[in-house]
Amino acid sequence: MNAFGRNFRVSIVGESHGPAVGVILDGVPAGLTLALEDFLVDIERRKGGTQKGTTPRKEDDLPIFQTGHFNGKATGAPLTILFENKNTRSGDYEKQRAVPRPGHADFVAHQKFGGFEDFRGGGHFSGRLTVGLVAAGVVAKKLLNANSLNADIKVKSTILEIGGEADLEKGLQKAIDAKDSIGGIVECRVEGLPIGLGEPFFDSIESLLAHAVFAIPAVRGIEFGTGFAAARMFGVEHNDAIENSTGKTTTNHAGGIVGGISNGNELVFRIAIKPTSSTPKEQTTLNWESGEKEIFSVKGRHDLCIALRVPVVLEAVTAMVLADLMMQAGQISRVLP
């Protein structure tokens, strides 16, 4: 089913070239103030067309509150937020219907849904739907600091490297020179989390974050704290010594999580983003009408490096998970003053 969360439940709706995409949020506390302006900064960060290496497709992406919103506040009913699709070129995809794009969901979607799927622009599998995740993240970020008992919680993601280069421009230029797409690594850090969030084993913070993170198209890996480097360390080196009763540790190899539970230190994790599947390079694929393999080149408007647009989406899914856990722990009220 297309829903995530228990107390703060998120459902993504729409298709890339349909009338709209958006999100339905169940469990948003009544009384939470929500205005169009709250969404503009993060929505702008997600947009393509404004930075080198991103798709030239531009959408206004102004949130439309359809349900659960009245007089500028959440009503406590399911909150529906939509974003219209106005700048589409569906003909780019009609021409290549019989030729599934390597790396995309075209083939598996066709098999799973019997040919009834909306294939335009990737349909429901498109990265376009992450605008709904970002909207959910805006609401979740507000919830994290909605009560006075909460600390000042900050969720921040940054790109660490593109194409193996810490110099992002250099990494991006590698793709431009190769006339190909390229991947990257994005890190997320959360400050101010209380101790005790997480429900081992299956609802540990790592389990839930990994679950949510892999809903972001193009994610191929995740690591917490020192991650895979821990496999090359001794135990005494990796263990984080506790300094005081607040749980502060001398090092943070665990990334702020021990036993699946937040330990009061900074939450730190990284994700690997694959190269954009849509590349102008010629590839070989199957034509399912003729049954023959043929040379194929992707047409349309695409990101050179998806990682450039991921940080705000990563912040969003992280905030979603944390808001859900804090509601479960009773640290976010059902009705806000």
Helices and strands as residue ranges (DSSP letters): E 9-14, E 20-26, H 36-46, E 64-67, E 69-70, E 73-74, E 79-84, H 91-94, H 106-113, G 120-125, G 127-129, H 130-144, E 154-162, H 168-178, E 184-191, H 205-213, E 219-224, G 227-232, H 235-238, E 257-258, E 261-262, E 267-273, E 283-287, E 292-296, G 306-309, H 310-328
